[in-house]
Amino acid sequence: VEEAFATTSLAYDRFLKAGDLYTGYDPVTSTTVFFNAVYDKGLQYTPVALEQPRIRDEVLVLQGPDKGKVGRVIWLGRENPNDLGSRPLTAVVKLDPNPLLGTTSMSIGVREVKAYPYSWIVQTRSSTQSFTRDFVLATLAAVVSCGLTYPLENLKTRVQLNAPPIPPEGPLALFKGVGLNVLREAPNMGLLM
């Protein structure tokens, strides 16, 4: 499934570029000029000797025209495709959004999909580290969201029941039960993100 997704994504990205179908234009054809005075040691990443990039890991491109760009590995092409223990030769990487290639109401830019030699990429954050960070941030966002919307839901329900919008106990009574709502929603939202 992952190989089919990577192949389709790569083909679709090439189709969009060949047909000039991106809504924007990125005048920078190579980012290497921005890194002429920066040595690889000046970039932040996990040394290859410590951990090799795997599928779903966040990686940094160290060579080529996209040097310095960050993305996620979506597929690894291996010497022997049937042996997952064989040495990776290529990596298909979904790069972080590029706003110069166009934006939509739902995204901040186009995420290009490119194939690189495996030796050109290094890991910046493992999929486990990314999952933990995303889970914590999504859970915190759910806590804030529940805390802000729960009183509004209570208010809406009271209006629909033809009850006075503000309870006789005072406006703080609109928050009654918010703790249970947070306990129910926050972990769920953390896992969905």
QUIZITA-V880883 format. One record per backbone hydrogen bond with DSSP energy under -1.0 kcal/mol. NH is the residue of the N-H (numbers start at 1). CO is the residue of the C=O. If there is no record, write none. Layout:
# QUIZITA-V880883
nh=NH co=CO
nh=NH co=CO
This chain:
# QUIZITA-V880883
nh=5 co=1
nh=6 co=2
nh=7 co=3
nh=8 co=4
nh=9 co=5
nh=10 co=6
nh=11 co=7
nh=12 co=8
nh=13 co=9
nh=14 co=10
nh=15 co=11
nh=16 co=12
nh=17 co=13
nh=18 co=14
nh=19 co=15
nh=20 co=17
nh=21 co=16
nh=24 co=101
nh=25 co=100
nh=31 co=65
nh=34 co=31
nh=35 co=32
nh=42 co=39
nh=43 co=40
nh=46 co=123
nh=50 co=47
nh=51 co=47
nh=56 co=73
nh=57 co=54
nh=58 co=125
nh=59 co=71
nh=60 co=122
nh=61 co=69
nh=62 co=120
nh=67 co=64
nh=68 co=61
nh=69 co=66
nh=71 co=59
nh=72 co=94
nh=73 co=57
nh=74 co=92
nh=75 co=92
nh=77 co=90
nh=79 co=87
nh=83 co=80
nh=86 co=83
nh=89 co=77
nh=90 co=77
nh=91 co=116
nh=92 co=75
nh=93 co=114
nh=94 co=72
nh=95 co=112
nh=96 co=70
nh=98 co=110
nh=101 co=98
nh=102 co=99
nh=104 co=107
nh=110 co=98
nh=114 co=93
nh=116 co=91
nh=118 co=89
nh=120 co=117
nh=121 co=118
nh=122 co=60
nh=124 co=58
nh=125 co=58
nh=130 co=126
nh=131 co=127
nh=132 co=128
nh=133 co=129
nh=134 co=130
nh=135 co=131
nh=136 co=132
nh=137 co=133
nh=138 co=134
nh=139 co=135
nh=140 co=136
nh=141 co=137
nh=142 co=138
nh=143 co=139
nh=144 co=140
nh=145 co=141
nh=146 co=142
nh=147 co=143
nh=148 co=144
nh=149 co=145
nh=150 co=146
nh=153 co=149
nh=154 co=150
nh=155 co=151
nh=156 co=152
nh=157 co=153
nh=158 co=154
nh=159 co=155
nh=160 co=156
nh=161 co=157
nh=162 co=159
nh=163 co=158
nh=170 co=167
nh=173 co=170
nh=174 co=171
nh=175 co=172
nh=176 co=173
nh=178 co=175
nh=181 co=177
nh=182 co=178
nh=183 co=179
nh=184 co=180
nh=185 co=181
nh=186 co=182
nh=189 co=185
nh=190 co=186
nh=191 co=187
nh=192 co=188
nh=193 co=189
